[in-house]
Amino acid sequence: MRLKVRAKKKEIIWRALRISVCLGLLLLAGSGCKNSTTPDGNDKPRITVRNNCGIAVDIYMDGTYKFFLEHKEYYYIEDVPVGTHLLVAKRKGTDKVLKSETAEIAAASNYTWTINSTASVAITNNYGEILSIYGDGAYQTDLKNGEANSISNITYGEHLFEAKEQGTSTVVASTNIEITEDKGYTWTITK
């Protein structure tokens, strides 16, 4: 008899525990667990900031620091007041302004700012033979002697450019170029 009572008691406890777990999960799901990616229904504007420029940046809105983003990250500025706002991206940890944009924020609308680089490198081959051009290890183009070509939308940061004999892995010239702003950079290859 004593064993039957214990078994029955154990069964009741397990049933109660299962019901408690189910109720807890329902309450948790119903509580609307939120993070910055979950809309909260308050219809206040927000700004999505995407960093595609190649380096880490500090983000400011109207002169106030908001957060930093690594390359290929994005984040939100929540509850943005309606009106005109100045967005600034600075090289992380410095006062070097990389990009700025004025955003006109309307009621109940969201805004996206993507930070890209528009820098380019113009490469001229004066080496005397056809060369294969590589940027950060990736093939870019072949250049005949006397020919020039431009590589566009290079992200900020340091990049290694190499010129190899066509059809071989022999490097005949190389250079490191630090891309710090949206402008045209040049590299002329000579013997």
TAFEN-V55700 format. One record per backbone hydrogen bond with DSSP energy under -0.5 kcal/mol. CO is the residue of the C=O (numbers start at 1). NH is the residue of the N-H. E is the energy in kcal/mol with one decimal. If there is no record, write none. Layout:
[[CO	NH	E] [CO	NH	E]]
//
This chain:
[[1	5	-2.0] [2	6	-2.1] [3	7	-2.5] [4	8	-2.4] [5	9	-2.6] [6	10	-2.6] [7	11	-2.2] [8	12	-2.1] [9	13	-2.3] [10	14	-2.4] [11	15	-2.2] [12	16	-2.4] [13	17	-2.4] [14	18	-2.4] [15	19	-2.4] [16	20	-2.5] [17	21	-2.4] [18	22	-2.4] [19	23	-2.6] [20	24	-2.6] [21	25	-2.4] [22	26	-2.2] [23	27	-2.5] [24	28	-2.5] [25	29	-2.6] [26	30	-2.2] [27	31	-1.2] [28	33	-0.7] [29	32	-0.9] [35	38	-1.7] [37	39	-0.6] [45	80	-2.6] [46	48	-0.5] [46	111	-2.2] [47	49	-0.5] [47	77	-2.7] [48	50	-0.5] [48	113	-3.1] [49	75	-1.8] [50	52	-0.7] [50	115	-3.3] [51	72	-2.8] [53	156	-3.2] [56	92	-2.1] [57	69	-2.6] [58	90	-2.5] [59	66	-3.2] [59	67	-1.0] [60	88	-2.3] [61	64	-1.9] [64	61	-2.4] [67	59	-3.3] [69	57	-2.5] [70	73	-1.7] [73	51	-2.8] [75	49	-3.0] [76	78	-0.6] [77	47	-2.3] [83	105	-3.2] [85	87	-0.6] [85	103	-3.2] [86	62	-3.0] [87	101	-2.6] [88	60	-2.6] [88	90	-0.5] [89	98	-2.9] [89	99	-1.7] [90	58	-3.0] [91	94	-2.3] [95	97	-0.7] [96	91	-2.6] [99	89	-3.0] [101	87	-3.3] [101	103	-0.6] [103	85	-2.6] [103	105	-0.8] [104	106	-0.6] [105	83	-2.4] [106	109	-1.3] [111	48	-3.2] [112	114	-0.5] [113	50	-2.8] [113	115	-0.5] [114	116	-0.7] [115	52	-2.6] [119	154	-2.4] [120	185	-3.2] [121	123	-0.6] [121	151	-2.5] [122	187	-2.3] [123	149	-2.2] [124	126	-0.8] [124	189	-3.1] [125	146	-3.9] [126	191	-0.6] [130	166	-1.3] [131	133	-0.5] [131	143	-3.0] [132	164	-2.9] [133	140	-3.2] [133	141	-1.1] [134	162	-2.5] [135	138	-2.0] [138	135	-2.7] [141	133	-3.6] [143	131	-2.5] [144	147	-2.1] [147	125	-2.8] [149	123	-3.3] [150	152	-0.5] [151	121	-2.3] [154	119	-0.6] [157	179	-3.0] [159	161	-0.5] [159	177	-2.7] [160	136	-3.8] [161	175	-2.4] [162	134	-2.7] [163	172	-3.0] [163	173	-1.4] [164	132	-3.0] [165	168	-2.2] [169	171	-0.6] [170	165	-2.1] [173	163	-3.1] [175	161	-3.0] [177	159	-2.2] [177	179	-0.8] [178	180	-0.8] [179	157	-2.6] [181	183	-1.5] [183	120	-1.8] [185	122	-3.2] [187	124	-2.4] [187	189	-0.5] [188	190	-0.6] [189	126	-2.6]]
//
